[in-house]
Amino acid sequence: MIATWNGKQTPVDHACGHDIHMAAWVGTAQALVAMKAKWHGTLMFVAQPAEETTGGARGMIADGIFTRFPKPDVGFALHVGPAAYGEVTYRPGANSSNSDSLEILFKGRGGHGSTPSLTIDPVIEAARFTMDVQTVISREKDPAAFGVITVGAIQSGNAGNIIPDTALLRGTVRSYDGGVRAKLLDGIRRTATAVAAMAGAPSPDVDLVVGGRAVVNDEAVTARTAAVFKAAFGNKAALQPAPGPQSEDYSEFILAGVPSLFFGIGGYDPAKIAEATAKGQVLAANHSPYFAPVPEPTIRNGVEAMTLAVLNSLAP
């Protein structure tokens, strides 16, 4: 699509695969309605908004989705990824990560780049924080436990020869375990405060925003659905060996009391994957502008997998 950025029309691509998800969602609804004689019960199809901002499921729950409508006995969701189409992956227990965001405003005293001694440079504060906060990962966190702090944006100044007054830093924090999450967030606060103190700068404004919490798949739902996947897809259905570092706010439905399975499907031509592997290359993953699932077989696979999962739960 085309969006306006800084007054210019610019091509943009979210590239997470949500078009695949919603097409499979509609296809599954059509398939199950057409097969009504083969199942009994009540289906709820949830068109969850705002997944990327981790507020859609939470907003639906706050709006009373499970008081205005009966709460489901079981839930299913899927996501496309950079694997071969036709493949289905599943994992009991933790499937994705906690997601938090950080926004820190470092404060300084602006001035000319030729006289830095008369200033307090917030760019240096932001740069030092970016490096020093990684010691929270390497020296404070259990090395066997997953945890990531990534700085994705530093915005400051508009001229090469001027030291600005402030620097705004933004990033993301990912973890599986609640204790690790608390350690990372505490480390971010301490590091930001220490960096400002080292520079003789005012205390920074530190804003840590809770995002999506880890999706934890129900063991029993996963086991009985995995058996159906194995029967239908053979060796193309496989156990996901470890939780993914991405985050999903579908977890809010699980925390609200809906035992669920959130599973994955592939979207790439297997021949393209084999070709890339032979060349030592890795195909683009979600959110890359080059992430491009092949529509028809990917959607078909999503519809088949989701329909089988639901039929298995609603069989008479």
C-alpha positions in Angstrom: 0.0 0.0 0.0 1.0 3.7 -0.2 1.1 5.9 2.8 2.2 9.5 3.4 5.4 9.8 5.5 7.0 13.2 6.0 4.9 14.7 3.3 5.9 12.1 0.7 3.9 9.1 -0.7 5.9 6.1 0.4 5.3 2.3 -0.2 4.8 0.5 3.0 4.4 -3.2 3.8 3.3 -4.6 7.2 4.3 -8.1 5.9 3.2 -10.1 8.9 0.8 -12.4 7.1 -2.5 -11.1 8.5 -4.0 -11.2 5.0 -3.3 -15.0 5.0 -4.8 -15.4 8.4 -8.0 -13.6 7.6 -8.5 -15.4 4.3 -8.0 -18.7 6.2 -10.4 -17.5 8.8 -13.1 -16.9 6.2 -12.3 -20.1 4.4 -12.6 -22.1 7.6 -16.0 -20.5 8.4 -17.3 -21.4 5.0 -16.0 -25.0 5.2 -17.5 -25.6 8.7 -20.9 -24.1 7.8 -21.0 -26.3 4.7 -20.1 -29.3 7.0 -22.6 -28.6 9.7 -24.0 -32.2 9.6 -20.5 -33.4 10.8 -20.3 -31.5 14.0 -22.4 -30.2 16.9 -22.1 -27.3 19.2 -21.6 -23.5 18.9 -18.8 -21.9 16.9 -17.5 -18.4 17.7 -15.3 -16.8 15.1 -13.3 -13.9 16.6 -12.0 -11.3 14.2 -9.5 -10.0 16.6 -8.2 -6.4 15.8 -5.0 -4.6 16.8 -2.9 -7.7 17.3 0.4 -5.8 16.5 -0.3 -3.3 19.3 -1.2 -6.1 21.7 -4.5 -4.4 22.6 -7.1 -6.1 20.5 -7.9 -9.1 22.5 -7.7 -7.2 25.8 -10.1 -4.6 24.4 -12.5 -7.2 23.3 -12.5 -8.8 26.8 -13.0 -5.4 28.4 -15.9 -4.8 26.0 -17.5 -8.0 27.4 -17.0 -10.5 24.6 -17.3 -13.4 27.2 -20.3 -11.9 29.0 -22.2 -10.8 26.0 -21.5 -14.3 24.4 -20.8 -17.7 26.0 -17.2 -18.3 26.7 -15.8 -21.1 24.4 -14.8 -24.4 25.8 -11.7 -24.4 23.6 -10.0 -22.0 21.2 -7.7 -22.2 18.1 -5.6 -19.7 16.4 -2.9 -19.8 13.7 0.0 -17.8 12.3 1.9 -18.1 9.1 5.7 -18.1 9.1 8.8 -18.6 6.8 8.4 -22.4 6.5 7.2 -24.5 3.6 3.5 -24.4 2.7 1.8 -27.6 3.8 3.7 -27.7 7.0 2.0 -27.3 10.4 3.8 -26.8 13.7 2.5 -27.0 17.3 3.8 -26.9 20.8 2.3 -27.6 24.2 3.0 -25.0 26.9 4.8 -21.7 26.2 4.5 -20.9 22.5 5.5 -17.2 22.4 7.0 -14.5 24.5 6.0 -11.7 26.8 6.3 -8.4 25.0 7.0 -5.1 26.6 8.0 -1.8 25.1 10.4 0.9 26.4 10.5 4.6 25.6 13.2 6.7 27.3 13.7 10.4 27.0 17.3 11.3 27.8 17.7 15.0 28.8 20.8 17.1 28.2 21.9 20.7 27.5 22.2 21.6 23.9 24.9 23.6 22.2 27.4 23.7 19.4 29.3 20.6 18.4 32.5 22.5 18.5 32.2 23.2 22.2 30.9 19.9 23.7 32.2 20.8 27.1 29.5 23.4 27.4 26.8 20.9 26.8 25.4 17.7 28.2 25.0 15.4 25.2 21.9 13.3 25.3 23.0 11.4 22.2 25.9 10.0 24.2 23.5 9.0 27.0 21.3 7.1 24.5 24.3 5.5 22.9 25.8 4.5 26.3 22.4 3.1 27.4 22.1 1.0 24.2 25.4 -0.7 25.0 25.2 -0.9 28.8 21.7 -2.3 29.0 23.0 -5.4 27.2 24.9 -6.3 30.4 21.5 -7.0 32.0 21.2 -9.8 29.5 24.8 -11.0 29.7 25.5 -10.6 33.4 22.3 -10.5 35.3 19.9 -12.9 33.5 20.3 -16.6 33.8 22.1 -17.5 30.5 19.7 -20.5 30.0 16.6 -18.3 30.2 15.3 -16.4 27.2 15.4 -12.6 27.3 15.9 -9.9 24.8 16.3 -6.1 25.0 16.4 -4.5 21.6 16.7 -0.8 20.9 15.0 -0.1 17.6 15.0 3.7 17.4 17.0 6.7 18.6 15.6 10.0 17.5 17.6 13.2 18.3 18.6 16.5 16.7 18.4 17.6 13.1 21.8 19.1 12.3 25.3 17.5 12.3 27.0 20.3 14.1 24.5 20.9 16.9 24.2 18.9 20.1 20.4 18.6 20.9 18.7 19.0 24.2 17.0 15.6 24.2 17.3 12.1 22.7 14.3 9.8 22.5 15.0 6.0 22.6 12.5 3.3 21.8 12.8 -0.5 22.1 11.3 -3.8 22.8 11.7 -6.4 25.6 10.9 -10.1 25.2 10.9 -12.9 27.7 9.1 -16.2 28.5 9.3 -16.2 32.3 7.7 -13.6 34.6 10.8 -13.5 36.8 13.1 -12.8 33.9 10.7 -10.1 32.7 10.8 -8.4 36.0 14.6 -8.5 36.1 14.9 -7.0 32.6 12.5 -4.2 33.3 14.3 -3.3 36.5 17.6 -3.4 34.7 16.4 -1.0 32.1 15.3 1.5 34.8 18.6 1.2 36.7 20.7 1.5 33.6 18.9 4.6 32.3 19.2 6.3 35.6 22.9 5.4 35.9 23.7 6.6 32.4 22.1 10.0 33.1 23.9 10.3 36.4 27.3 9.5 34.7 26.6 12.4 32.3 25.6 14.8 35.0 22.2 15.0 33.3 18.7 15.3 34.7 16.9 12.0 35.4 15.5 10.5 32.2 11.8 9.9 31.6 11.4 6.1 31.5 8.2 4.6 30.2 7.8 0.8 30.2 4.6 -0.4 28.6 3.2 -3.9 29.2 2.4 -5.6 25.9 1.2 -9.1 25.0 1.8 -11.9 27.5 3.2 -15.3 26.5 0.8 -17.7 24.8 0.6 -20.9 26.7 -1.0 -23.7 24.8 -3.1 -26.2 26.7 -1.4 -29.6 27.0 -4.6 -31.7 26.4 -5.9 -29.6 23.5 -2.5 -29.7 21.8 -2.1 -33.4 22.2 -5.5 -34.4 20.7 -5.1 -31.8 17.9 -1.5 -32.9 17.1 -2.8 -36.5 16.6 -5.2 -35.2 13.9 -2.5 -33.0 12.3 -0.2 -36.1 12.1 -2.9 -38.2 10.5 -3.7 -35.5 8.0 -0.3 -34.1 7.2 2.1 -36.9 8.0 5.7 -35.7 8.6 4.7 -32.2 7.5 3.1 -31.8 11.0 5.8 -31.4 13.6 6.4 -30.4 17.1 7.9 -26.9 17.4 11.1 -27.5 19.3 11.1 -24.2 21.3 8.8 -21.2 22.0 9.1 -18.4 19.4 10.4 -15.0 20.4 7.4 -13.2 18.8 4.4 -12.1 20.9 0.7 -12.4 20.5 -2.1 -10.9 22.5 -4.2 -14.0 21.8 -2.8 -14.9 25.2 -5.5 -12.7 26.8 -8.2 -15.1 25.7 -6.3 -17.9 27.3 -5.8 -16.0 30.5 -9.5 -15.3 30.5 -10.1 -19.0 30.7 -10.2 -20.4 27.1 -7.9 -23.5 26.9 -6.3 -23.1 23.4 -3.9 -24.2 20.8 -2.1 -21.5 18.8 -0.3 -23.3 15.9 1.8 -22.3 13.0 1.7 -22.9 9.2 4.3 -22.4 6.5 4.0 -20.1 3.5 6.9 -20.6 1.2 7.4 -22.8 -1.9 9.4 -25.8 -0.6 11.5 -25.6 -3.8 12.5 -22.0 -3.0 13.4 -23.1 0.6 15.6 -25.9 -0.8 17.2 -23.5 -3.3 18.0 -21.0 -0.6 19.3 -23.6 1.8 21.7 -25.0 -0.9 23.1 -21.5 -1.4 23.5 -20.9 2.4 20.7 -18.3 2.3 17.8 -17.7 4.6 14.4 -16.6 3.2 12.9 -13.4 4.7 10.7 -13.8 7.8 7.7 -11.9 9.0 7.9 -8.1 8.9 10.6 -8.1 6.3 9.3 -6.3 3.1 10.5 -9.5 1.3 8.3 -11.8 3.3 5.9 -13.2 0.7 3.9 -16.3 1.4 2.5 -18.0 -1.7 -1.3 -17.3 -1.3 -3.3 -20.2 -2.6 -1.5 -23.2 -1.1 -0.8 -21.3 2.2 -4.4 -20.3 2.6 -5.6 -23.8 1.6 -3.3 -25.4 4.2 -4.5 -22.9 6.9 -8.2 -23.7 6.2 -7.6 -27.4 6.2 -5.6 -27.4 9.5 -8.0 -25.1 11.3 -11.1 -27.0 10.0 -9.6 -30.3 11.2 -8.8 -28.8 14.6 -12.3 -27.5 15.1 -14.0 -30.7 13.8 -11.9 -32.8 16.2 -13.3 -30.8 19.1 -16.9 -30.7 17.9 -17.3 -34.2 16.6 -20.6 -35.8 17.6 
